[in-house]
Amino acid sequence: MNESEKRDRLRMIDEDLARLREDLTPPPGDARDFVDAGQDLAAREELAGQIELLEAERRRLRDELGLG
Protein backbone atom coordinates (compact mmCIF):
# COMPACT_ATOMS: atom_id res chain seq x y z
CA MET A 1 0.00 0.00 0.00
CA ASN A 2 1.51 3.31 -1.05
CA GLU A 3 1.26 6.55 0.91
CA SER A 4 -1.75 7.83 -1.02
CA GLU A 5 -3.64 4.59 -0.43
CA LYS A 6 -2.75 4.72 3.26
CA ARG A 7 -4.08 8.28 3.53
CA ASP A 8 -7.28 7.27 1.73
CA ARG A 9 -7.70 4.29 4.06
CA LEU A 10 -7.07 6.55 7.07
CA ARG A 11 -9.86 8.89 5.91
CA MET A 12 -12.22 5.94 5.47
CA ILE A 13 -11.35 4.65 8.94
CA ASP A 14 -12.03 8.08 10.48
CA GLU A 15 -15.44 8.17 8.76
CA ASP A 16 -16.24 4.60 9.87
CA LEU A 17 -15.19 5.35 13.43
CA ALA A 18 -17.41 8.43 13.59
CA ARG A 19 -20.38 6.43 12.27
CA LEU A 20 -19.78 3.52 14.64
CA ARG A 21 -19.41 5.82 17.63
CA GLU A 22 -22.75 7.42 16.76
CA ASP A 23 -24.31 3.94 16.61
CA LEU A 24 -22.83 3.01 19.99
CA THR A 25 -25.69 4.04 22.22
CA PRO A 26 -25.55 3.88 26.00
CA PRO A 27 -27.62 1.19 27.68
CA PRO A 28 -31.22 2.23 28.18
CA GLY A 29 -32.08 3.43 31.65
CA ASP A 30 -35.52 1.89 31.79
CA ALA A 31 -36.26 -1.63 32.98
CA ARG A 32 -36.39 -4.16 30.14
CA ASP A 33 -36.59 -7.88 29.84
CA PHE A 34 -33.45 -10.00 29.83
CA VAL A 35 -33.69 -10.88 26.13
CA ASP A 36 -33.74 -7.24 25.02
CA ALA A 37 -31.01 -6.33 27.48
CA GLY A 38 -28.87 -9.22 26.25
CA GLN A 39 -29.35 -8.25 22.62
CA ASP A 40 -28.47 -4.64 23.38
CA LEU A 41 -25.35 -5.72 25.24
CA ALA A 42 -24.26 -8.03 22.42
CA ALA A 43 -24.76 -5.25 19.85
CA ARG A 44 -22.77 -2.74 21.93
CA GLU A 45 -19.96 -5.27 22.43
CA GLU A 46 -19.85 -6.00 18.70
CA LEU A 47 -19.65 -2.29 17.87
CA ALA A 48 -16.99 -1.76 20.53
CA GLY A 49 -14.96 -4.59 19.02
CA GLN A 50 -15.21 -3.08 15.54
CA ILE A 51 -14.16 0.31 16.91
CA GLU A 52 -11.19 -1.26 18.68
CA LEU A 53 -10.00 -2.97 15.48
CA LEU A 54 -10.36 0.21 13.43
CA GLU A 55 -8.53 2.27 16.05
CA ALA A 56 -5.64 -0.21 15.99
CA GLU A 57 -5.45 -0.01 12.19
CA ARG A 58 -5.67 3.79 12.40
CA ARG A 59 -2.75 3.94 14.86
CA ARG A 60 -0.69 1.64 12.64
CA LEU A 61 -1.35 3.72 9.52
CA ARG A 62 -0.63 6.98 11.34
CA ASP A 63 2.68 5.54 12.56
CA GLU A 64 3.58 4.37 9.04
CA LEU A 65 2.77 7.84 7.69
CA GLY A 66 4.76 9.57 10.43
CA LEU A 67 1.64 11.15 11.92
CA GLY A 68 1.82 9.21 15.19
Secondary structure, DSSP 8 states (H G I E B T S, - for coil): --HHHHHHHHHHHHHHHHHHHHH-----SS---HHHHHHHHHHHHHHHHHHHHHHHHHHHHHHHTT--
